[in-house]
Amino acid sequence: MNVTIYHNPRCSKSRRTLELLEQTGEPLNVVEYLDTPPNHARLREILNLLGCEPRELMRTQEKPYSELKLANPALARDELIDAMVKNPILIERPIVVANGKAVIGRPPENITVLFGD
């Protein structure tokens, strides 16, 4: 199994999720997404795996959200994805992808659904 975590080491939920993943013994790919954000295509894929729209994955309290007026309902899906790629602080964390599924590790125990049947 290939497990990827989009991780922010400064976030306690992200650190706890990483600890839980390490306990599984599965090979783990840790992506510090603030330094290496997913590209547009990968973020679109993650959104599809999560079954959510871009705003559902956005940290609306972050400064770029208001500065870029991302609450504007006229913005297209691709415009919102582009904003997250250019401003990865907007991306909710942590995101874990495994077995063709993805979850947000808030709470960290959400990841258990990735390791079932």
Secondary structure, DSSP 8 states (H G I E B T S, - for coil): --EEEEE-TT-HHHHHHHHHHHHHT--EEEEETTTS---HHHHHHHHHHHT--GGGGB-TTSHHHHHTTTT-TTS-HHHHHHHHHH-GGGB-S-EEEETTEEEE-SSGGGGGGGG--
